[in-house]
Amino acid sequence: MDPESARADAGEPGARDRGWSDPEAWSIVRAARRTEKFLARFAPLRMSLAVPRTADFMARTWLGADDGDIPRPAMSLAMAAQIAMDEAILLGARGPSRFPRRDEYVRVGEEMRAASRFYEERGFVDDPLSYHRSPPPLEEPLLLADRSLNGIAFERMSFDSNFGPHPGEPGRERWLGYFPNHIAHAWVLRHEGTAPRPWLVCIHGFAMGYPLMDLAAFRARHLHEKLGFNLVFPVLPLHGPRKVSKLSGDEFLSFNLQNGILGMANAVWDIRRIVSWVRAQDPVMVGAYGVSLGGYTTALLSSVEEGLDLAICGIPVSDFLDLMIAHSPRHVRDRGLEHGALGPEARRAWSVVSPLHLQPKTPPDGRFIYAGLGDRMAPPEQARRLWHHWGEPEIAWYQGNHVGYLLTQEVQRFVDVALAPWSSPGSRSRSPVA
């Protein structure tokens, strides 16, 4: 008996419950699913589907109605190539080895329901800001001179995070068992002298957290040497030197959805401690700039931390559950919804770390967003939702995919203009290894 028939006989919702009663139609569905499972076993075959998926996206975009908020992407070979790149990466990451096991759907669903009850009973769902406790100030972190592989001198900062989930919070023991995560890290670029400087907290994306990648992702030389900013690059929980698996950040954004909630709370806690240290350096201003996962973190930080002068969210995610549902294979999505792992309880739990459920504290004229019209990893709708929630601040749409911002002059100008009120060109940088 095939799995779908077995589930139907057991009274579980399946394809037949969704209207597949015709035997011929049902045989087509089974054949399609067997083909999908076969393709899923081999990364090159999976990634080859990027071509038809790209063609489908471009056709739907071309034939679809104009959207008043999001400009229509340019239909060009360059755009198609960038979209195909995103699609190939997404397909490559959807191997069976990364799919949850059957018992994990049950466990994660139960944990999401427990988290939802925990947050509701303590009033965190009605008042998400109360979920985020004020961390102690960071006073004497360890700072060691270093140099990145591309020759940029910086200081390695490290300190005890001292973060712990709330007593009794679901997932607490698992999170505390990630021992490398207990030490927080950051990369620091400072200028010579004691004159007050503007400071920018640069928050990296998923799978990053290493000096070479982080400094390149933000054009660190340009921001530091040309615009005159002091920079600090926090390493997000379970990333880089804090990781507990082969892939940086893998346990942060996994099917263990409670890890994402605790990870965001931990991230905001650590960054707020770093901000307290920055404020002790007599800064002219303090701003935050994040990309992708860092864009989400920046939006959340700017809703929790008082006094940030600036918040730039690049290619931001604003709703991780929607993103997970959109990117998951059909069977993962269906089972996740069926067992409650991706249902209303999960949404209620995630609301405590959602920037869409908190009000930004950064001044309206200090909020900026940019996003790619061909971004398939964090689709434009994610940026639009944040843009609406933030009161429709300055936003730049570029013709490109998720990482296309790195090569787009329009984005570089947009960021420079956002930083212009505090930039001081021609500054000398400190070389900590001199």
N, C-alpha and C positions, 0 to 999 in steps of 0.2 A: 504493500500500500504506500502511495506517495505521501510525503509529509503533509501536504495541504489536505488530502483526504482524511488522514489521521486526525488532524486538528479539527476538521469539520465533524467527524464522528464523535469527537470528544466534546463537542459543543463550543469549541473556540472559533472566533471569527476568522474566516479565510476567504479565498477568492470566490467560492461558491456563494458565501453569504453576501458578497458584494455584487451578485447578479450573474455570475458565470455558471449558468445552468445548462447551456447548450453543449453537448458532448464535443462537437467539432471545435467550437470556440475554446473549450477547456483544453483540448489537446494542443492547440496553438499556444496557449498560455504556458503549458508545461514545457513545450519545446523551447519557447523563448527563455524560460527560466533555466533550463538545462544549459542552453547556450551561454547565458549570462554567467552562470557558475563556472563553466569551462573557461571562459575568457578571464574570469576573476583570478584564476590560479596563476596566470602568467602576466607579469608586469608589462612586457613589450606589447602583448595582445591588448591588454587593457588600455594602454596609452595610445594605441592605434585608433581607438574610438574618439580621440580628440578631434580628428578631422571631421567626421560627421557631426559631432556635437558643436563644433565651431560653425559649420555650415548652417546647422539648425538655428543657432543663436543669431547669426547674422541675418538669416531669412526672416525670423520672427521680428527682429529689430527693424528691418527694412519695411516689412508689411504692417507693423504695428502702428498704433496711433501715437501722435506726438505727446510727450509728457511735459507739462508746463514747468515742472521743477527740474527735471533731468534732461539736458540736451541730448539729441540723437547722436549716437556714436558715428564717426566717419566710417564709411564702407570702403576700405582699402586693403591691399595686400599686407601692408605693415600692421594694420589693426588686426587682421585675421591671424597673422603670425603670433602676435602677442596674446590674443585670446586662446589660440591653440596651445601656447606655452602653459598658460594657467590650467587649461583643461587637462593637459598631459600630466601636470604635477598632481592635480586632484585625483585623476584616475590611477596614477602610480601609487598613491597613498591608500587606495581602497582595496588592498590585498586581503585575502581571507584570514591571514595571520593577525590582522588588526580588528577583525570582527569580534564582537562580544560572544562569549559562549552562552548557551541557553540558560544556565543557572545565573549568569551575570545580569540578565534582564530582570530576573526576579529580585536579586539582591539589590541592584541599583534602584529599582522601582520602590522597594521597601525603604531604602535609605532616603530617597527623595520625599516620600510621604512622611517619614520621621522628621526630616529637616523642615518640611513645611509646617508640621505641628509645632516643632520647637520654636521656629521664628514667629509663628502666629501667637503662641501662648505668651511670649515675652514682648510682644508689641512691635517686633522688628519689621513685620510686613507693613503695618500701618505707618511706621516711622523708621524707614531704612537707615536714616542718619544715626539713630540710636544704636544700631548694630556695630558701628565703627567706634571703638574705644580710642581715646587719645593716648598715643605712645609716649614713653619718657623721652626727653631730648637726647640727642646724640652729642656727646661732649668730646671724647678723645678716641676717635677711631684710629686703627692702625693704617698708616700711609707709607707705602714703599714705592720708590722710583722704579720705573719700567719703561719699555719702549715697544710699540706694536711692530708687527712684521712689515708694515709699510712705512716704518721710520718715524712715527709720531710719538713724542715723549709724553708720558702721562704718569699719574700716580695711581697705584692700586690701593683702594680703600677696602677695609674689611672690619666687621664688628659683629658682636652677638646680636642676632635679630631680636631675641626675647619675645617673639610672637608666639602666642598659643591660642587656639580656638577657645570659644566660651566653654566653661565646664559643662559637660553633658552634651555638647554639640555633636551631632552625627558626623562621623569621620575624624573626630579629634585624635583618637589613638593612632590611626593610620597616618595622619599628617605628622604627628609628633615623632613617628618612627622613621621619617625621612631625615636622617641625621645630617647629611651634607647640607641640607637646606637651613640648618640652624645658624649658619654663619652667612651673613649678608655681605655682598660685594658690590663695588662700584668702581668705575674708571673716572679719574678727575684730571681735567686740564685747567691749570690756573696761570694767570699772568704774573709777571714780576711786579714788585712794589706793593705798597699798602693802600693805594688809592682805591676807593669804592668801585666796584665793577658790577655790570649786570650778570646774573647767573641764569643759565638755562639747564633744566633737568631734562635729559634726552632719554626716552623710554623705548626700548627696542621691541621688536616683534617676536612672534613665535619661532622657536628653534634657534634663536640667536643667544646673546649673552657672552660673547667673546670679543676682546678688544678690536681685532681686525675687522670683524663684521660690523660691530656697533658703531665704530668711528666712521667707517665708510658709509654706512646707511644714513648718517646725518651730515655728511660733508664737514667733518669735524675741523679740518684745517681752515676751511672758509669761515665757519662760524667763530672759531677761536682767533685766528690770526688776522683775518680781513675785517670781520665785524666786531671783534674785540670782546667777545663773551667769554666768561669762565663757564666751563661745562662740567656736568657730572652725569655719568651714565650708570644708573642703577641696574643691577642684574636681577631680573624677575625671579621669583621663587621657582625652584626646580629647573632652572636654566643654567647653562654654562657650568661654572665650578660648583653650582648648587644642584646639579642634575642627579637623579637616582636611577636613570636608565640610559641606554645607549644614545638615544636621541634627546637633545636638549629640549626640555619642556614637555616631553612625551606624557608624563604623569599629570601635568598641569591641565592639559586639554585632552583628556581621554574619556572613555565611556564612564569612568568614575566621576560622574557629574558633580558630586559634592566636592571633589578636589578642586574644580574650577572656582567654586564659591570661596572655599578656604584660601585658594591661591590668590584670588583678587583681594581678599581681606588682608592677607599677608603682604601682598605687594604694596597696598596703600599704607599699611603700617610702616613698612621699611622705608618707603619713599618719604613719608612724613617725618621720620627720624632724620633722614638725610637733609630734608628741607630745613629742619631745626638747626642742623650744623651749618648749612649755607647761610642762614640768617645771622648766625654768630660771626660771619666773615664781613659784616657791614656791606651788604650788597646794595646796588642802586635799584635793582628790581629782581624778582624771582619769577621765572616762568617755567612752563612745562611743555614739552613737544614730544609726541609719541606717534609711532607708525604701526598700523595693523593692530595686533594685540596691545601694543603700546598706546595706540590711539584710544582704545577702550579704557585702558588704565588711566590715561590722561584725563579723559572725560569724567571718570569716577573720582579721581584725585581732586579735580577742580570742583567737585560737588561736596567734598568732605573737608578739604583743607582751606582754611580762611587765608585771605591775603595774597593769593596768586595773582600776579598782574597780567598774565598771559597764559593761554592754553591753545596749542595748535594740535589738531587731531588730523593726522594724515592717513589716508586709506583706512578709515576706522571701521571696526566692528562695533555695533551698538546692541545687538541681540544675539547672543551665542546659541541659544536654543533654536531660534529660527535658522541660523547658519548651519547648525548640526543637522537639522531635519532636511534642509535643502541639499546638503552634500552627502548624506548617508545613502547607501544602497537601499532599494525599496524594502527588502526584508528586514534590515536593521531598523529603519524608520517605523515600519508597521509593528514590529515586536516591541520596540521602545515605547510606542504609544499604547500598545495593548497592555503592557505591564506597568505603565505609569512612569517609566523612566524619562519620557519626553512629554508628559501630559501636563495638566493644570497644576498638579502638586509641584512639579519641577519648576514651572514658571513662577509659582508663588515663592518657592525657596530662592530662586535666582534673583528675585526682586530686591533682595537686601544688598546686592552688589551691582545692580543695574543703573547705569547713568541715566536711563530713561525714566527711572522712578525716583530720582533725586533732582533737586534744583541746583544749577551751577552757581557757584559763589564768585567765580571770576567775572569782572565787569563785562557787559555786553560788547564793548568795543575792543576787548582783549580776547575774544573768542574767534578762532579761525579753523576752517575745515577745508581739506582738499581730497579729491577722490578720482579714481579712474573710470572712464565711461566703458572701458572694456574689461574691467576687473571682474573675474569670475570667482575669485577666492573670497573677497569681501565685496559683494555686488553693490552698485550705486545706491540701491534702496537702503542699505545699512547706513550710509552717510546721510541720506536724505532724512531718515527718521531722527538722527541726532541733530541735524540742522534745524528741523522743525521744533524739536524739544528745546533747543538752545535759543529760540527766538529768531531764527533765520539770520545768523551773522554772515560775515564775509565767507564765501565759499568759491573754490576754484575747481572746475571740472577739466580734466586733461584727457587727451585721446591716447589711451594706453591701458595696459593691464595692471596687475597688482604691484609689480616692482617697477613699472614704467616711470614712476615719479623720479627715479634716480637719473633718468636720461632726459627728462622734460624740463626745458628752460622755463616754461611757464610756471611750473611748481617752484623752481628755485627763486624766481622773481617774487612769487607770492609770499614765500617764507621770508625773503629779505625785506619786503615791504612791511610785513607784520612785525619784524624785529627792528625796523628802522628807527623808531623813537628812542631806542636804548643803545643802538650800535655805536661803536667808536672806532672807525677804521684807522689802520696804521699802528695798531697796538703791538707791543713786543710781548711774546709769550715766554713763560717761564720754562726752562728746560730742567726737569727734576733729576736728570741723569748726568748733568754737566759736572 
